[in-house]
Amino acid sequence: MNDLFAVARALQDFCDQRGWRSCFIGGIAVQRWGEPRVTRDVDLNLLSGFGSEDVYIVGLLTGYSPRIPDAAEFAHRNRVLLLQTPEGIGIDVSLAALPFEANVVSRASVYSFGPGLDVRTCSAEDLIVLKLFASRAIDIRDAESIAVRNKGSLDWQYIQEQLRPLAEVKEAPDILDNLSRLQRL
């Protein structure tokens, strides 16, 4: 697991040296806010905006290997750049541009996973929004563990305000049902 945190720290340093705003989401953030579980990759939310993605894509491809052929083209289509370290650890870089995604980066804070392993992760509330929006079984379990572990300290109004428009765009009202259930845990 320390390998993942070291990869995250190196990726954070890579971005910081270029003045790029970012934070970790996904499994790394779950280690901070939820029930720790095995995770095999690193997920980064990188604030790229719309129209300047090439700066970030090209920059990252100079420091990391693509995980798939035509990774840059895939990133343009799907707003996710799939990379890997020389050791084969996967890195998923979300090219963030929406106001919510910018908010995720702005609200992020540093957490120490060990000596020299201080990384910025999204807030517990933003992680719940991201997990409920994704809505895979593992994401729902992660959201539940975050709700239980942080009971009494979560800003449920903020979560609802962020999640409602995302659920509407996705046309998935069941996302809000999952939120209501989490609030009762």
GIURNOR-V723307 format. One line per field, one symbol per residue. phi: phi as a letter, one per 40 degrees, with the letter a starting at -180 (. if undefined). burial: + if it has 16 or more other C-alpha atoms within 10 Angstrom, else -. Layout:
BEGIN
phi->???
burial->???
END
This chain:
BEGIN
phi->.dcccccccccccdccccgccaacbgdcccdcbbcdacbbabbbcbcbgbhbdddcccdcccbbcccbcfdccdcccbgbccbacdcgccbbbcccacdccccdccccacbccidgbcbcbccdccccdcccccgcdccccccccccccbdgbccccddccccdccccccfbccdccccdccccc
burial->---++++++-++--+-----+++++++++++++++-----++++++++----+--++--++--++++---++--+---++++++-----++++++++---++-++-++--------+++++++++++++++++-+---++++++++++-----+-+--++-+++-++-------++-++--+---
END
